[in-house]
Structures are given as structure tokens and as C-alpha cells.
Amino acid sequence: DIKVGHGSSNPEYPAVLKNRVYFSADDGRRGAELWVTDGTAAGTKLLKDLRPGSMGSFPRFMTPLFDELFFVARGADPTDAATRSLEAPTATRLWGTTGLARGTAPVYDE
């Protein structure tokens, strides 16, 4: 179970890349973030917390292309001088992933 306790983790936008399913889900602590599964409970995990805190990045529109998965998600706006609190401005950007946390980043970031 991604979200322990009452309610659903609301999995959305599934897409397959390299025999894994990537999707958006809310574990009740981080908000909707990017998850991956190989179809087993042990192989289901948060790939990367794109927007740390409880607000979530809401990854959506997952699109596999060659050996990468592209999607749209919210993150802290790097042009904002704020302290990156939960109230800091956010920017919706195109992201890509190779399927690894270290291979997950905005496609273009100023």
C-alpha cells in the first residue's frame, strides 16, 4: 500500500518504460509524486520527490520516448529568491527520467 491508512493513493497517469510502470500517487505525506513499480509490493517505490514537502509535484502526462519517460510536474521556481518554503512560487516544467532517481531532472531549467 502506498498510502497507509484510510483513503486511496489516487494513482494516475501510468506509463510503461523498460518493463516498469511509472505513475503519479500520493502517499499522504509528500503529496502526488513520481512512483515506479515492477508489479510487486517490494518493487514499488517513490522514484523521486520532485517537490520536497507535503504539497506534491503532481507529475502527469507520462510519455515514453526511446529510453526515457517525459512528463510535466511542478517544482520550486529556481528564479524565485524565496526560501523555498511551501508557499514559495512553483513552476510547471517538462521533466525527463531514465528510470533512476539520479536520471530524473527538468528537461530545461534556467
Buried (B, 14 or more C-beta within 10 A) or exposed (E): EBBEEEEEBEBBBEBEBEEBBBBBBBBBEBBBBBBBBEEEEEEBEBBBBBBBBEBBBBBBEBBBEEEBBBBBBBBBBEEEEEEBEEEBEBBEBBBBBBBEBEBBBBEEEE
